[in-house]
Amino acid sequence: MKTSTIEGNIVEEYKIGNTTIKICDSAYKDKTPEDIERILKRIMEIGIRIYEKEMKE
């Protein structure tokens, strides 16, 4: 079994069959609201680029 070294609080945990999915807040740990806003904006920009690329094909 592979274990993770990511540190953070587990905020959600799901079990699907034999698989356990743990959602951690490590991406936002020790971040300011401005940092979080930049992260979310970057994720949105990446998603839009992928969507636009798919629409062109």
C-alpha distance matrix in Angstrom:
0.0 3.8 6.5 10.1 13.2 15.6 18.1 20.1 20.9 18.8 21.7 20.2 17.2 17.0 15.3 15.8 15.1 11.5 10.6 11.3 13.3 14.6 17.8 18.9 22.4 21.6 23.5 26.6 26.2 29.5 31.0 34.6 35.7 37.1 33.8 32.0 34.9 34.6 30.9 31.6 34.6 32.7 30.1 33.1 34.8 31.8 31.6 35.4 35.4 32.8 34.8 38.0 36.7 35.6 39.1 40.8 39.1
3.8 0.0 3.8 6.8 10.0 12.4 15.2 17.5 18.8 17.1 20.1 19.0 16.6 16.8 15.8 16.6 16.6 13.4 11.5 11.5 12.4 13.2 15.9 16.6 19.8 18.6 20.3 23.5 23.3 26.4 27.8 31.5 32.7 33.8 30.5 28.9 31.8 31.3 27.6 28.6 31.5 29.4 27.0 30.2 31.7 28.8 28.9 32.7 32.5 30.1 32.4 35.5 34.2 33.4 36.9 38.6 37.1
6.5 3.8 0.0 3.8 6.8 9.3 11.7 14.1 15.4 14.2 17.4 16.9 14.8 15.9 15.6 17.1 17.7 14.7 12.4 11.2 11.6 11.3 13.8 13.8 16.9 15.6 17.8 20.8 20.1 23.2 24.9 28.6 29.9 31.3 28.0 26.5 29.7 29.3 25.7 26.9 30.0 28.1 25.9 29.2 30.9 28.3 28.5 32.3 32.4 30.4 32.6 35.8 34.8 34.2 37.6 39.4 38.2
10.1 6.8 3.8 0.0 3.8 5.6 8.5 11.1 13.0 12.2 15.4 15.5 14.2 15.8 16.4 18.1 19.4 16.8 13.9 12.1 11.3 10.1 11.7 11.1 13.8 12.1 14.2 17.2 16.6 19.6 21.2 24.9 26.4 27.7 24.3 22.9 26.1 25.7 22.2 23.6 26.6 24.8 22.8 26.3 27.9 25.5 26.0 29.7 29.9 28.1 30.5 33.5 32.7 32.4 35.7 37.5 36.7
13.2 10.0 6.8 3.8 0.0 3.8 6.3 9.7 12.4 12.8 16.1 17.0 16.4 18.6 19.6 21.6 23.0 20.5 17.6 15.5 14.4 12.4 13.2 11.5 13.4 10.9 13.2 16.0 14.8 17.3 19.3 23.0 25.0 26.2 22.7 21.9 25.3 24.7 21.5 23.3 26.4 24.5 23.1 26.7 28.2 26.0 26.9 30.6 30.7 29.3 31.9 34.7 34.0 34.1 37.3 38.9 38.4
15.6 12.4 9.3 5.6 3.8 0.0 3.8 6.7 9.7 10.3 13.3 14.6 14.8 17.2 18.9 21.0 23.0 21.0 17.7 15.2 13.3 10.8 10.6 8.3 9.8 7.1 9.4 12.2 11.3 14.1 15.8 19.5 21.3 22.6 19.2 18.2 21.6 21.2 18.0 19.8 22.9 21.3 19.9 23.4 25.1 23.2 24.1 27.7 28.1 27.0 29.4 32.2 31.8 32.0 35.1 36.9 36.6
18.1 15.2 11.7 8.5 6.3 3.8 0.0 3.8 7.1 9.0 12.0 14.2 14.9 17.9 20.0 22.5 24.7 22.8 19.7 16.7 14.8 11.6 11.0 7.8 8.5 6.0 9.3 11.0 9.1 11.8 14.1 17.8 19.8 21.5 18.4 17.5 21.2 21.2 18.3 20.1 23.4 22.4 21.2 24.6 26.5 25.1 25.9 29.4 30.1 29.3 31.5 34.3 34.2 34.5 37.4 39.3 39.3
20.1 17.5 14.1 11.1 9.7 6.7 3.8 0.0 3.7 6.4 8.9 11.7 13.1 16.5 19.1 21.9 24.4 23.0 19.9 16.5 14.2 10.6 9.3 5.6 5.5 4.4 8.2 8.9 7.0 10.2 12.4 15.8 17.4 19.6 16.9 15.5 19.2 19.9 17.1 18.5 22.0 21.5 20.2 23.3 25.6 24.6 25.1 28.5 29.6 29.0 30.7 33.7 34.0 34.2 36.8 39.0 39.2
20.9 18.8 15.4 13.0 12.4 9.7 7.1 3.7 0.0 3.8 5.9 9.1 10.9 14.6 17.4 20.5 23.2 22.1 19.2 15.5 13.4 9.7 8.4 5.4 5.7 6.9 10.3 10.3 8.7 11.9 14.0 16.9 17.9 20.7 18.5 16.5 20.0 21.3 18.7 19.3 23.1 23.1 21.5 24.1 26.9 26.0 26.1 29.4 31.0 30.2 31.5 34.6 35.3 35.1 37.5 40.0 40.2
18.8 17.1 14.2 12.2 12.8 10.3 9.0 6.4 3.8 0.0 3.8 5.8 7.1 10.8 13.7 16.8 19.5 18.7 15.8 12.1 10.0 6.3 5.6 4.4 6.6 8.7 11.6 12.1 11.5 15.1 16.7 19.4 19.9 22.6 20.5 18.0 21.2 22.6 19.6 19.7 23.5 23.4 21.3 23.8 26.7 25.6 25.2 28.6 30.3 29.1 30.2 33.6 34.1 33.6 36.0 38.7 38.6
21.7 20.1 17.4 15.4 16.1 13.3 12.0 8.9 5.9 3.8 0.0 3.8 7.0 10.4 13.9 16.8 20.0 19.8 17.0 13.4 10.9 7.7 5.7 5.5 6.6 9.9 12.0 11.8 12.0 15.5 16.4 18.6 18.4 21.3 19.6 16.7 19.5 21.4 18.6 18.1 21.9 22.4 20.1 22.1 25.4 24.7 23.9 27.1 29.1 28.0 28.8 32.1 33.1 32.5 34.6 37.4 37.6
20.2 19.0 16.9 15.5 17.0 14.6 14.2 11.7 9.1 5.8 3.8 0.0 3.8 6.8 10.4 13.2 16.5 16.7 13.9 10.6 8.2 5.9 5.0 7.2 9.4 12.4 14.1 14.6 15.3 18.9 19.5 21.7 21.2 23.9 22.2 19.0 21.4 23.3 20.2 19.3 23.0 23.4 20.6 22.4 25.7 24.7 23.4 26.7 28.8 27.2 27.8 31.3 32.1 31.1 33.2 36.2 36.2
17.2 16.6 14.8 14.2 16.4 14.8 14.9 13.1 10.9 7.1 7.0 3.8 0.0 3.8 6.9 10.1 13.1 13.1 10.5 7.1 5.6 4.5 6.1 8.9 12.0 14.4 16.2 17.4 17.8 21.6 22.4 24.9 24.6 27.2 25.2 22.1 24.6 26.1 22.8 22.0 25.7 25.6 22.6 24.6 27.7 26.3 24.9 28.4 30.2 28.3 28.9 32.6 33.0 31.7 34.1 37.0 36.6
17.0 16.8 15.9 15.8 18.6 17.2 17.9 16.5 14.6 10.8 10.4 6.8 3.8 0.0 3.8 6.5 9.8 10.5 8.2 5.7 5.0 6.5 8.5 11.9 15.0 17.3 18.7 20.1 21.0 24.8 25.4 27.8 27.2 29.6 27.6 24.4 26.5 27.9 24.5 23.4 26.8 26.7 23.3 25.0 28.2 26.4 24.7 28.1 29.9 27.6 28.0 31.8 32.1 30.4 32.7 35.7 35.0
15.3 15.8 15.6 16.4 19.6 18.9 20.0 19.1 17.4 13.7 13.9 10.4 6.9 3.8 0.0 3.8 6.2 7.0 5.7 4.5 6.2 8.8 11.6 14.8 18.3 20.2 21.7 23.4 24.2 28.0 28.7 31.3 30.8 33.1 30.9 27.8 30.0 31.1 27.6 26.6 29.9 29.5 26.1 27.9 30.8 28.8 27.0 30.5 32.0 29.4 29.8 33.6 33.6 31.7 34.2 37.1 36.0
15.8 16.6 17.1 18.1 21.6 21.0 22.5 21.9 20.5 16.8 16.8 13.2 10.1 6.5 3.8 0.0 3.8 6.1 5.2 6.4 7.8 11.2 13.7 17.3 20.6 22.4 23.4 25.4 26.6 30.4 30.8 33.3 32.7 34.6 32.4 29.3 31.2 32.1 28.6 27.3 30.4 29.8 26.2 27.7 30.5 28.3 26.2 29.6 31.0 28.0 28.4 32.1 31.9 29.7 32.2 35.1 33.7
15.1 16.6 17.7 19.4 23.0 23.0 24.7 24.4 23.2 19.5 20.0 16.5 13.1 9.8 6.2 3.8 0.0 3.8 5.5 8.1 10.6 14.0 16.9 20.3 23.8 25.3 26.5 28.7 29.6 33.4 34.0 36.7 36.2 38.2 35.8 32.8 34.7 35.5 31.9 30.8 33.9 33.1 29.5 31.1 33.7 31.3 29.3 32.7 33.8 30.7 31.1 34.8 34.3 32.0 34.6 37.3 35.7
11.5 13.4 14.7 16.8 20.5 21.0 22.8 23.0 22.1 18.7 19.8 16.7 13.1 10.5 7.0 6.1 3.8 0.0 3.8 6.7 10.0 13.2 16.5 19.5 23.2 24.2 25.7 28.1 28.7 32.5 33.3 36.3 36.2 38.1 35.5 32.8 35.0 35.6 31.9 31.2 34.4 33.3 29.9 31.9 34.4 31.8 30.2 33.7 34.6 31.6 32.4 36.1 35.3 33.3 36.1 38.7 37.0
10.6 11.5 12.4 13.9 17.6 17.7 19.7 19.9 19.2 15.8 17.0 13.9 10.5 8.2 5.7 5.2 5.5 3.8 0.0 3.8 6.5 9.9 13.1 16.1 19.7 20.7 22.0 24.5 25.3 29.0 29.7 32.7 32.7 34.4 31.8 29.1 31.3 31.8 28.1 27.5 30.7 29.6 26.2 28.3 30.8 28.2 26.8 30.4 31.3 28.4 29.4 33.0 32.4 30.5 33.4 36.0 34.5
11.3 11.5 11.2 12.1 15.5 15.2 16.7 16.5 15.5 12.1 13.4 10.6 7.1 5.7 4.5 6.4 8.1 6.7 3.8 0.0 3.8 6.5 10.0 12.8 16.5 17.6 19.4 21.6 22.1 25.8 26.8 29.7 29.8 31.8 29.2 26.5 28.9 29.7 26.0 25.6 28.9 28.1 24.9 27.1 29.8 27.5 26.2 29.9 31.0 28.4 29.5 33.1 32.8 31.2 34.1 36.7 35.5
13.3 12.4 11.6 11.3 14.4 13.3 14.8 14.2 13.4 10.0 10.9 8.2 5.6 5.0 6.2 7.8 10.6 10.0 6.5 3.8 0.0 3.8 6.6 9.8 13.4 14.7 16.0 18.2 19.1 22.9 23.5 26.4 26.3 28.2 25.6 22.8 25.2 25.9 22.3 21.8 25.1 24.3 21.1 23.4 26.1 24.0 22.8 26.4 27.7 25.3 26.4 30.0 29.9 28.5 31.3 33.9 33.0
14.6 13.2 11.3 10.1 12.4 10.8 11.6 10.6 9.7 6.3 7.7 5.9 4.5 6.5 8.8 11.2 14.0 13.2 9.9 6.5 3.8 0.0 3.8 6.3 10.0 11.4 13.3 15.2 15.7 19.5 20.3 23.3 23.4 25.5 23.0 20.3 23.0 23.9 20.4 20.2 23.8 23.2 20.3 22.8 25.6 23.8 22.9 26.6 27.9 26.0 27.2 30.7 30.8 29.9 32.5 35.2 34.6
17.8 15.9 13.8 11.7 13.2 10.6 11.0 9.3 8.4 5.6 5.7 5.0 6.1 8.5 11.6 13.7 16.9 16.5 13.1 10.0 6.6 3.8 0.0 3.8 6.9 9.0 10.3 11.9 12.9 16.7 17.1 19.9 19.8 21.9 19.5 16.7 19.3 20.4 17.0 16.6 20.3 19.9 17.2 19.6 22.5 21.1 20.3 23.8 25.4 23.9 25.0 28.4 28.9 28.1 30.6 33.3 33.1
18.9 16.6 13.8 11.1 11.5 8.3 7.8 5.6 5.4 4.4 5.5 7.2 8.9 11.9 14.8 17.3 20.3 19.5 16.1 12.8 9.8 6.3 3.8 0.0 3.8 5.5 7.7 9.0 9.4 13.2 14.1 17.1 17.5 19.7 17.2 14.7 17.9 18.9 15.6 16.0 19.7 19.3 17.2 19.9 22.7 21.5 21.3 24.8 26.2 25.1 26.5 29.7 30.2 29.9 32.4 34.9 35.0
22.4 19.8 16.9 13.8 13.4 9.8 8.5 5.5 5.7 6.6 6.6 9.4 12.0 15.0 18.3 20.6 23.8 23.2 19.7 16.5 13.4 10.0 6.9 3.8 0.0 3.8 5.5 5.6 6.1 9.9 10.5 13.3 13.8 16.2 13.8 11.5 14.8 16.0 13.2 13.7 17.4 17.5 15.9 18.5 21.3 20.6 20.7 23.9 25.6 25.0 26.4 29.3 30.1 30.2 32.5 34.9 35.4
21.6 18.6 15.6 12.1 10.9 7.1 6.0 4.4 6.9 8.7 9.9 12.4 14.4 17.3 20.2 22.4 25.3 24.2 20.7 17.6 14.7 11.4 9.0 5.5 3.8 0.0 3.8 5.3 4.9 8.5 9.6 13.1 14.4 16.2 13.2 11.7 15.3 15.7 12.8 14.4 17.8 17.1 16.0 19.2 21.3 20.4 21.2 24.4 25.5 25.1 27.0 29.7 30.1 30.6 33.1 35.1 35.5
23.5 20.3 17.8 14.2 13.2 9.4 9.3 8.2 10.3 11.6 12.0 14.1 16.2 18.7 21.7 23.4 26.5 25.7 22.0 19.4 16.0 13.3 10.3 7.7 5.5 3.8 0.0 3.8 5.8 8.7 8.2 11.5 12.5 13.6 10.4 8.8 12.2 12.2 9.1 10.9 14.1 13.3 12.4 15.7 17.6 16.9 17.9 21.0 22.0 21.9 23.8 26.3 26.9 27.6 30.0 31.9 32.5
26.6 23.5 20.8 17.2 16.0 12.2 11.0 8.9 10.3 12.1 11.8 14.6 17.4 20.1 23.4 25.4 28.7 28.1 24.5 21.6 18.2 15.2 11.9 9.0 5.6 5.3 3.8 0.0 3.8 6.3 5.3 8.3 9.2 11.0 8.4 6.6 10.3 11.2 9.0 10.5 13.8 14.0 13.5 16.2 18.4 18.4 19.3 22.0 23.5 23.8 25.3 27.8 28.8 29.5 31.6 33.6 34.6
26.2 23.3 20.1 16.6 14.8 11.3 9.1 7.0 8.7 11.5 12.0 15.3 17.8 21.0 24.2 26.6 29.6 28.7 25.3 22.1 19.1 15.7 12.9 9.4 6.1 4.9 5.8 3.8 0.0 3.8 5.5 8.9 10.9 12.9 10.5 9.7 13.5 14.3 12.4 14.2 17.4 17.4 17.1 20.0 22.0 21.9 22.9 25.7 27.1 27.3 29.0 31.4 32.3 33.0 35.2 37.2 38.1
29.5 26.4 23.2 19.6 17.3 14.1 11.8 10.2 11.9 15.1 15.5 18.9 21.6 24.8 28.0 30.4 33.4 32.5 29.0 25.8 22.9 19.5 16.7 13.2 9.9 8.5 8.7 6.3 3.8 0.0 3.8 6.8 9.8 11.6 9.5 10.0 13.5 14.2 13.2 15.5 18.1 18.3 18.8 21.5 23.2 23.4 24.9 27.3 28.6 29.2 31.0 33.1 34.0 35.2 37.2 39.0 40.1
31.0 27.8 24.9 21.2 19.3 15.8 14.1 12.4 14.0 16.7 16.4 19.5 22.4 25.4 28.7 30.8 34.0 33.3 29.7 26.8 23.5 20.3 17.1 14.1 10.5 9.6 8.2 5.3 5.5 3.8 0.0 3.8 6.6 7.9 5.7 6.4 9.8 10.5 9.9 12.2 14.6 15.0 15.9 18.3 19.9 20.5 22.0 24.2 25.5 26.5 28.2 30.0 31.2 32.5 34.3 36.1 37.4
34.6 31.5 28.6 24.9 23.0 19.5 17.8 15.8 16.9 19.4 18.6 21.7 24.9 27.8 31.3 33.3 36.7 36.3 32.7 29.7 26.4 23.3 19.9 17.1 13.3 13.1 11.5 8.3 8.9 6.8 3.8 0.0 3.8 5.2 5.1 6.4 8.6 9.9 10.7 12.5 14.2 15.5 16.8 18.5 20.1 21.4 22.8 24.5 26.1 27.5 28.8 30.4 32.0 33.4 34.9 36.7 38.4
35.7 32.7 29.9 26.4 25.0 21.3 19.8 17.4 17.9 19.9 18.4 21.2 24.6 27.2 30.8 32.7 36.2 36.2 32.7 29.8 26.3 23.4 19.8 17.5 13.8 14.4 12.5 9.2 10.9 9.8 6.6 3.8 0.0 3.8 5.5 5.1 6.2 8.7 9.9 10.6 12.2 14.3 15.4 16.5 18.3 20.1 21.1 22.5 24.5 26.0 26.9 28.5 30.4 31.7 32.8 34.8 36.7
37.1 33.8 31.3 27.7 26.2 22.6 21.5 19.6 20.7 22.6 21.3 23.9 27.2 29.6 33.1 34.6 38.2 38.1 34.4 31.8 28.2 25.5 21.9 19.7 16.2 16.2 13.6 11.0 12.9 11.6 7.9 5.2 3.8 0.0 3.8 5.4 5.0 6.3 8.7 9.9 10.5 12.3 14.3 15.3 16.5 18.5 20.0 21.0 22.7 24.6 25.7 26.9 28.7 30.4 31.5 33.1 35.2
33.8 30.5 28.0 24.3 22.7 19.2 18.4 16.9 18.5 20.5 19.6 22.2 25.2 27.6 30.9 32.4 35.8 35.5 31.8 29.2 25.6 23.0 19.5 17.2 13.8 13.2 10.4 8.4 10.5 9.5 5.7 5.1 5.5 3.8 0.0 3.8 5.4 5.1 6.2 8.7 9.9 10.7 12.5 14.3 15.4 16.7 18.5 20.1 21.4 22.9 24.5 25.9 27.3 29.0 30.4 32.0 33.8
32.0 28.9 26.5 22.9 21.9 18.2 17.5 15.5 16.5 18.0 16.7 19.0 22.1 24.4 27.8 29.3 32.8 32.8 29.1 26.5 22.8 20.3 16.7 14.7 11.5 11.7 8.8 6.6 9.7 10.0 6.4 6.4 5.1 5.4 3.8 0.0 3.8 5.4 5.0 6.2 8.5 9.9 10.6 12.3 14.2 15.5 16.6 18.4 20.2 21.3 22.6 24.4 26.0 27.2 28.6 30.6 32.2
34.9 31.8 29.7 26.1 25.3 21.6 21.2 19.2 20.0 21.2 19.5 21.4 24.6 26.5 30.0 31.2 34.7 35.0 31.3 28.9 25.2 23.0 19.3 17.9 14.8 15.3 12.2 10.3 13.5 13.5 9.8 8.6 6.2 5.0 5.4 3.8 0.0 3.8 5.4 5.2 6.1 8.6 9.9 10.5 12.3 14.3 15.3 16.4 18.4 20.1 20.9 22.4 24.4 25.8 26.8 28.7 30.7
34.6 31.3 29.3 25.7 24.7 21.2 21.2 19.9 21.3 22.6 21.4 23.3 26.1 27.9 31.1 32.1 35.5 35.6 31.8 29.7 25.9 23.9 20.4 18.9 16.0 15.7 12.2 11.2 14.3 14.2 10.5 9.9 8.7 6.3 5.1 5.4 3.8 0.0 3.8 5.5 5.1 6.1 8.6 9.8 10.5 12.3 14.2 15.3 16.6 18.5 19.9 21.0 22.6 24.5 25.7 27.2 29.1
30.9 27.6 25.7 22.2 21.5 18.0 18.3 17.1 18.7 19.6 18.6 20.2 22.8 24.5 27.6 28.6 31.9 31.9 28.1 26.0 22.3 20.4 17.0 15.6 13.2 12.8 9.1 9.0 12.4 13.2 9.9 10.7 9.9 8.7 6.2 5.0 5.4 3.8 0.0 3.8 5.5 5.2 6.3 8.7 10.0 10.8 12.4 14.4 15.6 16.8 18.5 20.2 21.4 22.9 24.6 26.2 27.8
31.6 28.6 26.9 23.6 23.3 19.8 20.1 18.5 19.3 19.7 18.1 19.3 22.0 23.4 26.6 27.3 30.8 31.2 27.5 25.6 21.8 20.2 16.6 16.0 13.7 14.4 10.9 10.5 14.2 15.5 12.2 12.5 10.6 9.9 8.7 6.2 5.2 5.5 3.8 0.0 3.8 5.4 5.1 6.2 8.7 10.0 10.6 12.3 14.4 15.5 16.4 18.3 20.1 21.2 22.5 24.6 26.2
34.6 31.5 30.0 26.6 26.4 22.9 23.4 22.0 23.1 23.5 21.9 23.0 25.7 26.8 29.9 30.4 33.9 34.4 30.7 28.9 25.1 23.8 20.3 19.7 17.4 17.8 14.1 13.8 17.4 18.1 14.6 14.2 12.2 10.5 9.9 8.5 6.1 5.1 5.5 3.8 0.0 3.8 5.5 5.0 6.2 8.7 9.8 10.5 12.4 14.4 15.2 16.4 18.4 20.0 21.0 22.7 24.8
32.7 29.4 28.1 24.8 24.5 21.3 22.4 21.5 23.1 23.4 22.4 23.4 25.6 26.7 29.5 29.8 33.1 33.3 29.6 28.1 24.3 23.2 19.9 19.3 17.5 17.1 13.3 14.0 17.4 18.3 15.0 15.5 14.3 12.3 10.7 9.9 8.6 6.1 5.2 5.4 3.8 0.0 3.8 5.4 5.1 6.2 8.6 9.9 10.7 12.5 14.2 15.4 16.7 18.5 20.0 21.4 23.2
30.1 27.0 25.9 22.8 23.1 19.9 21.2 20.2 21.5 21.3 20.1 20.6 22.6 23.3 26.1 26.2 29.5 29.9 26.2 24.9 21.1 20.3 17.2 17.2 15.9 16.0 12.4 13.5 17.1 18.8 15.9 16.8 15.4 14.3 12.5 10.6 9.9 8.6 6.3 5.1 5.5 3.8 0.0 3.8 5.5 5.2 6.2 8.7 10.1 10.7 12.3 14.3 15.5 16.7 18.5 20.3 21.7
33.1 30.2 29.2 26.3 26.7 23.4 24.6 23.3 24.1 23.8 22.1 22.4 24.6 25.0 27.9 27.7 31.1 31.9 28.3 27.1 23.4 22.8 19.6 19.9 18.5 19.2 15.7 16.2 20.0 21.5 18.3 18.5 16.5 15.3 14.3 12.3 10.5 9.8 8.7 6.2 5.0 5.4 3.8 0.0 3.8 5.5 5.1 6.2 8.7 9.9 10.4 12.2 14.2 15.3 16.4 18.5 20.3
34.8 31.7 30.9 27.9 28.2 25.1 26.5 25.6 26.9 26.7 25.4 25.7 27.7 28.2 30.8 30.5 33.7 34.4 30.8 29.8 26.1 25.6 22.5 22.7 21.3 21.3 17.6 18.4 22.0 23.2 19.9 20.1 18.3 16.5 15.4 14.2 12.3 10.5 10.0 8.7 6.2 5.1 5.5 3.8 0.0 3.8 5.4 5.1 6.3 8.7 9.9 10.5 12.3 14.3 15.3 16.7 18.8
31.8 28.8 28.3 25.5 26.0 23.2 25.1 24.6 26.0 25.6 24.7 24.7 26.3 26.4 28.8 28.3 31.3 31.8 28.2 27.5 24.0 23.8 21.1 21.5 20.6 20.4 16.9 18.4 21.9 23.4 20.5 21.4 20.1 18.5 16.7 15.5 14.3 12.3 10.8 10.0 8.7 6.2 5.2 5.5 3.8 0.0 3.8 5.5 5.2 6.3 8.7 10.0 10.7 12.5 14.4 15.7 17.1
31.6 28.9 28.5 26.0 26.9 24.1 25.9 25.1 26.1 25.2 23.9 23.4 24.9 24.7 27.0 26.2 29.3 30.2 26.8 26.2 22.8 22.9 20.3 21.3 20.7 21.2 17.9 19.3 22.9 24.9 22.0 22.8 21.1 20.0 18.5 16.6 15.3 14.2 12.4 10.6 9.8 8.6 6.2 5.1 5.4 3.8 0.0 3.8 5.5 5.2 6.1 8.6 9.9 10.6 12.3 14.4 15.7
35.4 32.7 32.3 29.7 30.6 27.7 29.4 28.5 29.4 28.6 27.1 26.7 28.4 28.1 30.5 29.6 32.7 33.7 30.4 29.9 26.4 26.6 23.8 24.8 23.9 24.4 21.0 22.0 25.7 27.3 24.2 24.5 22.5 21.0 20.1 18.4 16.4 15.3 14.4 12.3 10.5 9.9 8.7 6.2 5.1 5.5 3.8 0.0 3.8 5.4 5.0 6.0 8.5 9.8 10.5 12.4 14.5
35.4 32.5 32.4 29.9 30.7 28.1 30.1 29.6 31.0 30.3 29.1 28.8 30.2 29.9 32.0 31.0 33.8 34.6 31.3 31.0 27.7 27.9 25.4 26.2 25.6 25.5 22.0 23.5 27.1 28.6 25.5 26.1 24.5 22.7 21.4 20.2 18.4 16.6 15.6 14.4 12.4 10.7 10.1 8.7 6.3 5.2 5.5 3.8 0.0 3.8 5.5 5.1 6.1 8.6 9.9 10.7 12.7
32.8 30.1 30.4 28.1 29.3 27.0 29.3 29.0 30.2 29.1 28.0 27.2 28.3 27.6 29.4 28.0 30.7 31.6 28.4 28.4 25.3 26.0 23.9 25.1 25.0 25.1 21.9 23.8 27.3 29.2 26.5 27.5 26.0 24.6 22.9 21.3 20.1 18.5 16.8 15.5 14.4 12.5 10.7 9.9 8.7 6.3 5.2 5.4 3.8 0.0 3.8 5.5 5.1 6.2 8.7 10.1 11.0
34.8 32.4 32.6 30.5 31.9 29.4 31.5 30.7 31.5 30.2 28.8 27.8 28.9 28.0 29.8 28.4 31.1 32.4 29.4 29.5 26.4 27.2 25.0 26.5 26.4 27.0 23.8 25.3 29.0 31.0 28.2 28.8 26.9 25.7 24.5 22.6 20.9 19.9 18.5 16.4 15.2 14.2 12.3 10.4 9.9 8.7 6.1 5.0 5.5 3.8 0.0 3.8 5.4 5.1 6.2 8.8 10.2
38.0 35.5 35.8 33.5 34.7 32.2 34.3 33.7 34.6 33.6 32.1 31.3 32.6 31.8 33.6 32.1 34.8 36.1 33.0 33.1 30.0 30.7 28.4 29.7 29.3 29.7 26.3 27.8 31.4 33.1 30.0 30.4 28.5 26.9 25.9 24.4 22.4 21.0 20.2 18.3 16.4 15.4 14.3 12.2 10.5 10.0 8.6 6.0 5.1 5.5 3.8 0.0 3.8 5.4 5.1 6.4 8.9
36.7 34.2 34.8 32.7 34.0 31.8 34.2 34.0 35.3 34.1 33.1 32.1 33.0 32.1 33.6 31.9 34.3 35.3 32.4 32.8 29.9 30.8 28.9 30.2 30.1 30.1 26.9 28.8 32.3 34.0 31.2 32.0 30.4 28.7 27.3 26.0 24.4 22.6 21.4 20.1 18.4 16.7 15.5 14.2 12.3 10.7 9.9 8.5 6.1 5.1 5.4 3.8 0.0 3.8 5.4 5.3 6.6
35.6 33.4 34.2 32.4 34.1 32.0 34.5 34.2 35.1 33.6 32.5 31.1 31.7 30.4 31.7 29.7 32.0 33.3 30.5 31.2 28.5 29.9 28.1 29.9 30.2 30.6 27.6 29.5 33.0 35.2 32.5 33.4 31.7 30.4 29.0 27.2 25.8 24.5 22.9 21.2 20.0 18.5 16.7 15.3 14.3 12.5 10.6 9.8 8.6 6.2 5.1 5.4 3.8 0.0 3.8 5.4 5.3
39.1 36.9 37.6 35.7 37.3 35.1 37.4 36.8 37.5 36.0 34.6 33.2 34.1 32.7 34.2 32.2 34.6 36.1 33.4 34.1 31.3 32.5 30.6 32.4 32.5 33.1 30.0 31.6 35.2 37.2 34.3 34.9 32.8 31.5 30.4 28.6 26.8 25.7 24.6 22.5 21.0 20.0 18.5 16.4 15.3 14.4 12.3 10.5 9.9 8.7 6.2 5.1 5.4 3.8 0.0 3.8 5.5
40.8 38.6 39.4 37.5 38.9 36.9 39.3 39.0 40.0 38.7 37.4 36.2 37.0 35.7 37.1 35.1 37.3 38.7 36.0 36.7 33.9 35.2 33.3 34.9 34.9 35.1 31.9 33.6 37.2 39.0 36.1 36.7 34.8 33.1 32.0 30.6 28.7 27.2 26.2 24.6 22.7 21.4 20.3 18.5 16.7 15.7 14.4 12.4 10.7 10.1 8.8 6.4 5.3 5.4 3.8 0.0 3.8
39.1 37.1 38.2 36.7 38.4 36.6 39.3 39.2 40.2 38.6 37.6 36.2 36.6 35.0 36.0 33.7 35.7 37.0 34.5 35.5 33.0 34.6 33.1 35.0 35.4 35.5 32.5 34.6 38.1 40.1 37.4 38.4 36.7 35.2 33.8 32.2 30.7 29.1 27.8 26.2 24.8 23.2 21.7 20.3 18.8 17.1 15.7 14.5 12.7 11.0 10.2 8.9 6.6 5.3 5.5 3.8 0.0
